[in-house]
Amino acid sequence: MELTWIRTFVTLAHFQHFTKTSEFLNMSQPTVSIHVKKLEESLGVKLIDRSSTRVPFTLTPAGEKVFADGQKMIELWKSMEHAGEEREEVMLKIGSTHTVSAALLPDFIKKIKMLHPHVRLKIEIHNHDRIVELLENQELDLAIVEGTKGIEPFQTEVISRDELRFFANRGMNLHTSPLILREKGSGTRDYADQFIKSEQITPAEIIEAGSHHLIKQLALRGLGIAFLSSSMVKDEVAAGKLLPLDPYVIHRPFFAVCPADSPAGSVIRELIGVLKED
């Protein structure tokens, strides 16, 4: 049994995707399959089940155990590699807007802990203006935002794209129904204000809410039209509880933003690459 086979299997089990695994490990997809097969032969058990028609594969009970044990083995191996080094504890301060925290942050943090299990994390969730303020005060190593205001002095990179729409629990009109929006200073609110201005809409009423969850709940109760990321209401839309108001669709990028002179620069660059893989 080789550590390389275990690392390949653990990475595959984490991503649940052969292409992403091969790209992440910089190896071909056939090589990924060969490593998994060799590990199965070495252990004498089947680790993945390809019989499902809904997903590429699932882990067998043995695969679940090997995944858990393999993660521990890889962490131990990394620790042994650095046993003779004076290693300083690394603290990463990551900031995110509310939208990004719901759409991207949980999976991103999981990947950070997989790649760098000894890194300590401090996570800040605020509206866009506050995140920019923290960047300016050098209180963040990395920020993930959806707005562009104030990020010009920093290194920025587009990591993914998002879809914004208006949602209501029944047919409503943007000109005559209350609009339920984030507070001023939010990146999502900036997009809403730009759209309202460009479409020359004079809202009957604007209800401001400081969280996307509250906005969604108000819309579900029929109190107005919510302006939200489609990713945040996909379950409600699928269940018919909220309806997108066509044809209004706004696409926006998500940005990774970091200071040019961050002491954790090499780690940050690696993590930005992980974000762009999704």
C-alpha positions in Angstrom: 0.0 0.0 0.0 1.3 3.4 -0.9 0.5 6.8 0.6 -0.1 8.2 -2.9 -3.0 5.8 -3.3 -4.5 6.9 0.0 -4.1 10.6 -0.8 -5.8 10.1 -4.2 -8.7 8.2 -2.6 -9.1 10.8 0.2 -9.1 13.6 -2.4 -11.6 11.8 -4.6 -13.9 11.1 -1.6 -13.7 14.7 -0.6 -14.5 16.2 -4.1 -16.9 13.4 -5.1 -15.7 14.1 -8.7 -13.1 12.4 -10.8 -12.3 15.5 -13.0 -11.8 17.8 -10.0 -9.7 15.3 -8.3 -7.4 14.8 -11.3 -7.0 18.6 -11.7 -6.4 19.1 -8.0 -3.7 16.4 -7.9 -2.3 17.3 -11.3 -2.8 13.8 -12.7 -4.9 12.1 -15.3 -8.3 10.7 -14.6 -7.2 7.1 -15.5 -4.4 7.5 -13.0 -6.9 8.4 -10.3 -8.9 5.3 -11.1 -5.8 3.1 -11.1 -4.8 4.4 -7.6 -8.2 3.7 -6.2 -8.2 0.2 -7.8 -4.7 -0.6 -6.4 -5.8 0.6 -2.9 -8.9 -1.6 -3.1 -6.8 -4.6 -4.2 -4.3 -3.9 -1.4 -7.0 -3.7 1.3 -9.2 -6.5 -0.2 -12.3 -4.4 -0.1 -14.5 -2.4 -2.4 -14.2 1.4 -1.6 -16.6 3.0 -4.1 -19.9 1.9 -5.6 -20.7 3.1 -9.1 -24.2 1.5 -9.3 -26.1 4.8 -8.6 -27.6 6.6 -11.6 -27.9 9.9 -9.7 -24.3 10.4 -8.7 -20.9 9.3 -10.2 -20.3 7.0 -7.2 -20.9 6.5 -3.5 -18.6 5.4 -0.8 -19.1 1.9 0.6 -19.1 1.4 4.4 -15.4 0.3 4.0 -14.8 3.4 1.9 -16.2 5.7 4.6 -13.9 4.2 7.1 -10.8 4.4 4.8 -11.7 8.0 4.0 -11.8 8.9 7.7 -8.6 7.0 8.6 -6.9 8.2 5.4 -7.4 11.9 6.4 -5.7 11.2 9.8 -2.8 9.4 8.0 -2.2 12.3 5.7 -2.3 14.8 8.5 0.1 12.6 10.5 2.4 12.3 7.5 2.5 16.1 7.0 3.3 16.5 10.7 6.2 14.0 10.4 7.6 15.8 7.3 7.8 19.0 9.4 9.0 17.4 12.6 12.4 19.0 12.5 11.2 22.4 11.6 10.5 25.3 13.9 6.9 25.9 12.7 5.0 29.0 13.6 1.3 28.8 13.9 -0.5 30.3 10.9 -3.6 32.4 11.5 -5.7 33.2 8.4 -8.3 36.0 8.7 -11.0 35.6 6.1 -13.8 38.0 5.5 -17.0 37.4 3.6 -20.2 39.2 2.7 -23.5 37.5 3.8 -24.3 36.3 0.3 -20.9 34.7 -0.2 -20.9 33.1 3.3 -24.1 31.3 2.4 -23.2 30.3 -1.2 -19.5 29.4 -0.9 -18.0 29.6 2.6 -18.9 26.3 4.2 -17.3 24.1 1.4 -14.4 26.5 1.2 -13.6 26.2 4.9 -13.8 22.4 4.7 -11.2 22.5 1.9 -8.9 24.8 3.8 -8.9 22.4 6.8 -8.2 19.5 4.4 -5.3 21.2 2.8 -3.9 22.9 5.9 -5.2 21.2 9.0 -3.0 23.2 11.3 -4.1 26.6 10.1 -6.2 28.5 12.5 -9.1 30.5 11.0 -10.8 33.7 12.0 -14.0 34.3 9.9 -15.7 37.7 9.7 -19.1 38.0 8.1 -20.3 41.6 7.3 -21.8 43.7 4.6 -19.6 44.8 1.8 -18.7 48.2 3.2 -17.5 46.7 6.5 -15.4 44.0 4.7 -13.7 46.7 2.6 -13.0 48.7 5.8 -11.4 45.6 7.4 -9.2 45.2 4.3 -8.1 48.8 4.5 -7.2 48.4 8.2 -5.2 45.3 7.3 -7.4 43.1 9.5 -8.1 40.5 6.8 -5.8 38.2 4.7 -8.5 37.4 2.2 -12.0 38.6 1.5 -14.7 37.1 -0.8 -17.3 39.7 -1.9 -19.8 40.2 -4.7 -19.5 44.0 -5.0 -16.8 46.1 -6.6 -17.0 49.3 -4.5 -13.7 50.1 -2.8 -11.8 47.0 -3.9 -9.7 48.7 -6.5 -6.5 49.1 -4.4 -6.3 45.4 -3.7 -5.5 42.3 -5.7 -8.7 41.0 -7.1 -9.7 37.9 -9.0 -13.1 36.6 -10.2 -13.7 33.2 -8.7 -17.3 32.4 -9.7 -20.5 34.0 -10.9 -23.9 34.4 -9.3 -27.5 35.0 -10.4 -29.7 37.6 -8.7 -33.5 37.7 -9.2 -36.7 39.0 -7.7 -38.8 36.4 -5.9 -42.3 36.4 -4.5 -44.8 33.8 -3.3 -47.3 34.8 -6.0 -47.5 37.1 -9.0 -46.5 40.6 -8.0 -45.4 43.8 -9.8 -42.2 45.6 -9.1 -43.9 49.0 -9.6 -46.8 48.4 -7.2 -45.5 45.9 -4.6 -43.1 46.4 -1.7 -39.5 45.5 -2.4 -37.7 43.6 0.4 -34.0 44.5 0.1 -30.8 44.4 2.1 -29.6 47.5 4.0 -27.5 50.2 2.4 -23.8 49.2 2.3 -24.6 45.7 1.2 -23.2 44.5 -2.2 -26.6 43.0 -3.0 -28.3 46.2 -2.2 -26.0 48.1 -4.6 -27.1 45.8 -7.4 -30.7 46.3 -6.5 -30.4 50.1 -6.5 -28.6 50.1 -9.8 -31.3 48.0 -11.4 -34.2 50.0 -9.9 -32.6 53.2 -11.2 -31.9 51.8 -14.7 -35.5 50.5 -15.0 -36.9 53.8 -13.7 -38.8 51.9 -11.0 -40.3 53.9 -8.1 -41.0 51.3 -5.5 -44.3 51.5 -3.6 -42.3 50.7 -0.4 -38.9 49.4 0.5 -38.5 47.0 3.4 -34.9 46.8 4.6 -33.6 43.7 6.3 -30.2 42.9 7.6 -30.1 39.2 6.6 -31.0 37.2 3.5 -32.8 34.6 5.7 -35.2 37.3 7.0 -35.8 38.6 3.5 -36.7 35.1 2.3 -39.0 34.6 5.2 -40.8 37.9 4.6 -41.3 37.0 0.9 -42.6 33.5 1.9 -45.3 35.3 4.0 -46.4 37.4 1.0 -45.1 40.7 2.4 -43.3 41.8 -0.8 -40.8 40.9 -3.5 -37.4 39.7 -2.3 -34.2 40.5 -4.2 -31.9 37.5 -3.6 -29.3 35.2 -5.1 -31.0 32.2 -6.8 -28.7 29.9 -4.9 -30.4 30.9 -1.6 -33.9 30.1 -2.6 -33.5 27.0 -4.9 -35.3 24.7 -2.5 -38.3 27.1 -2.1 -38.5 27.6 -5.9 -38.3 23.9 -6.5 -41.2 23.4 -4.0 -43.2 26.2 -5.6 -43.2 28.3 -2.5 -41.4 31.2 -4.3 -41.6 32.2 -7.9 -39.0 34.1 -9.9 -40.4 37.2 -11.5 -39.4 37.1 -15.1 -37.6 38.4 -17.1 -35.5 40.2 -14.5 -32.1 38.4 -14.1 -28.9 40.0 -13.0 -25.5 38.2 -13.2 -22.7 39.3 -11.0 -19.2 38.0 -10.3 -17.8 36.9 -6.9 -14.4 38.3 -6.2 -11.5 37.1 -4.1 -9.7 40.2 -2.7 -6.5 40.3 -0.8 -3.8 42.8 0.2 -0.7 42.7 -2.1 1.7 42.3 0.9 -0.2 39.7 2.9 2.3 37.6 5.0 0.3 34.5 4.1 0.6 35.3 0.4 1.6 31.8 -0.9 -1.2 30.1 1.1 -3.7 32.7 -0.1 -2.8 32.1 -3.7 -3.3 28.4 -3.3 -6.7 28.9 -1.7 -7.9 31.3 -4.4 -7.0 28.5 -6.9 -9.2 26.1 -4.8 -12.1 28.6 -4.9 -11.9 28.8 -8.7 -12.1 25.0 -9.0 -15.7 24.9 -7.9 
